[in-house]
Structure formats: C-alpha cells, structure tokens
C-alpha cells in the first residue's frame, strides 16, 4: 500500500482571509513537525507589501514568540534592508515551513534542516500567503526557500540575484539567508558576505524603483 504524501492542503479554509489563515495554521497537522513545535509561525507584514521575504523555517525565538525573523538573523535582515534602501514597511516576512524543526542538545534546541517532504507538505500555506499578497517581488532567503518558491531546479550558487517570472508575484529572486552571513568563520568573511547580501537587495530596490517610475 502506498502511503499518501503529507500535505497541509486539507487544513486551509477555502476563500479564507489573511486573519483566518493565520488562525487556521495553528491547527495544521499536515506533517509531523507540529508535534514538537510550540506553535506555527505565520508571516507578518502589510497586506500591501511590495516585497515578500521567504526564509526556511522559524528558529528557536520565533517558535517561542510566534513571529518570524525576531532573532539575530532578523536584526541583520532589517539592517541589510535599510542599507539597500528598501523601506521596511514595504516588506512582508514569512517562511517556507511554518513549524520549527530542531534537535535537542542539553537544554538547547538546535535548528535542523526540514526535509523535502516537509517543505512540500507546508507548500499550500506558503502558496496561500503569496496568493493574497500578490507582491511585486518574492525574495527567497536560502536554498530551501528558493526550491520551495522557484523550483527544485534552482541553483543558488549559480543563479543568486537573478530574477524569474512567477505565477504569484511579478518576479522572484533568491539570495542567501541572513543566518548564513552570521555563520561566517571570521569578521572579514562576515563583512564580505554581508556586503554581497546587501548588493542582492540593492538589485531588488532598483527593480522596485523602476516599477514605481513606470507606474506599474
């Protein structure tokens, strides 16, 4: 007997408003990650956001607080957006996977990469978010998000910073996750990685400026 693939699709109310989706996600049992997580972490930002930032999954603090990008990676992202000239109020932030996957080491909960099946199972939630936002640009932060949004064929190493057409936004692009910058082995490498990250976001800012100038 072939086991049915895990999916969150059955938990998504038809025609739900953003507030209804944010409430419904807390009841999701589309994969097993809900069993150990504190709560599902839904995206936050304005309904009129021009940019959607998609990360991999919530971290430890995000799981406890119920909000995405509230830890060190979130602070670095905020600084990079400012340095790139992107208005923070134009940005909505979320994750491809809504529950925190981790392994315990003593009293600490250490991030564990979600499997392809877990990312796929959570895909309907992300699609629902992107569908009601209809932002100008989706920015994927890291390979997991890029595979979830752009496709498994996407190579972050080769296609970082490039723009692709997308059915749920005008364009989509991918760069590194801010946590990758924080993991740099030394201050000089971190500086270079941060500058490269900001330059990727400058490309997004330039695209937004062009769209505003053309009135599109």
N, C-alpha and C positions, 0 to 999 in steps of 0.2 A: 504494500500500500504506500503510495507517495504522500508524504506529509505536506499539507498546504503551507505555502510560504507565509511567514509572518507579515502582517500589514496593519497599519493604523486606519486604513480606509473606512472600516466599519464604525469607527468611533467619531467620525467627522459629520456633524449635522449638515444636512443639505440646506443651502442658502443661508448659512449662519453669518451673523455679523462678526466683526473682529472681537468684540467683547464676548460673544457666545463661543467663539473658537477658543479664546484664552481660558474660558471656564471648562469647556469640553475636554481640552487636552489633559487636564488633571485626572480624568477618568480613563485615560488611554492604557490599554494592556496589549497593544499591538505587537510588542516584543517583550522580552523578559527584563529589560532594564528598569522598568518601573518598580520592580520588587525591592531593590536596594537603594534607589534614589529617594531623597527627601520629598521631592516634588518635581513635576515637569516645569521647565523654564521656557516660557513663551517670549516672543520678541517684544521689544519696546521701541517706540518712536512715533512720529506723527503719521497720520493717515495720508498726508500729502508729501511724504518723504520722496525726494528725487533720487536718493541712493539707498540701496539695501545692502548692508554688510552681513555676509553669512559666514559664521565660523563653523567649527566642527561640532562641539558639544559644550554644555555648561561645565565649569570647573567646580572645585570644592565650595568656594564662596558663593558662586552663582546658584549652586544647588541649595545652599542654606538660605540665601536671601530671596531666591525666586526671580532674579533679574539677570539678564546676560551682560557680560563684559563689565563686571563691577570689581574685578580683581586687578592685579598688576598689568595683565595684557590689555584690559580695558582702559587703564590710565595711559598706557603707551599709545593705544589707538586714538584716544582723544587728542593727545599731543601731536600725533602724526597728522590727523585731520586738520588741526589748526595750522600746522606748518605747511601743509599742502594747499591751504586756502579754501577748504571745504567747510561750510557752515554746519556746525553740529546739529542744528535744528532741522537740517535738510536730510538727516540720516536716520534710518531705522536699523536696529541691530538684532540679529537672531542667530540661531544655529541650525545646522542640518539635522542634528539629533537633539531631542528635547530633554532627555534624561541623562544624568551624569553616570558614566561608566568608570569604575575605579577598582583598584585592588588595595587592600589594607596592608599597611606596613607599620606595625605597632599601633599607635594612635592616629597615624596619618592616613589619609585617603589619597592615593596617587592615581592620577589620570591614566586611563587605559584606552587605547585607540578602539573606537567602535568597529565592528566587523562590517563587511559589505552588506550582509543580510540585515543588520540593524539599521544601517543608513537607508537601505531600500525600504524597510518597514516604516520608517519615520517619514519617508518622502511625501506622502499625502498631506502631512501637516505643513511642510515647507511649501508645497505647491499651493495650498490654500492661502498661506500668508502672501506669497508672491502674486497670486491672482487678484487679491483685493487691493494690494498696494499699487501694482502696475507702475513701478518706478521707472525712471529713465535708465538707470544703470544698476545692475547687480554686481557687487564686488565680492568674490569668493576669497575667503581668507584661509589659505592652505589647500592641500591636495584633496582632502576628504570633501570639503565644500565644493571644490571645483568639479570633482567627479559627480557629486550629487546634482549640481546645477547645470554644468556644461556638458558633462558626459564622461564615461569611463575612458574614452579615448584621449581626454585632455592630458597633456604633459606640462605640469607646472614649470619644470626646468626649462623646457623649450619655448613655451607659449606664455610665460609670465608677462603681464602687462598688455597683451593683445586683446582686442575686442571682438566679440562674436555676437551675431544676432541671436535673440532668444524670444521664445513664444510668450513669456510672461513679463517681459521688460523690453525696452528698446534695444539694449545691449547688455552683455555680460562680460566680465573680465576676471582675472584671478591674480593674486599676489600671495605672499607668504602670510602666515598667521602671526600676529604680533608676539605670541609666545615664543616663536622661533627666534625672533630678534633677542628676546630676553635670555634665551639659552646660549647665546654666543659665548665662546670659550674665554674671551678676553675683551677688555674695553675697546680696543681698536677695531676688532672684528664687529663688536656690537655697534660702534659708530658707523661703520661702512654698511652694515646690514640695515640700520635704521635709515640712513640716507637713501638707500636703494628702495626701501619700503615707501618712504615719503615721495620719491620720484614716481613710483607707480600710482600713488594717489594724486599727484600733480596731473598725471595724464587724465584721470577721472575729472578733476577740477576743470581742466581745459575743455573736455567734452561738454560738461555742464554749461560752461561759459559760451561755447559755440551754439548750443541748443537755445540758450536764453537770447542770444543775439539774433538768431534766426526766427525766434518766436515759436519754435516747435517744442 
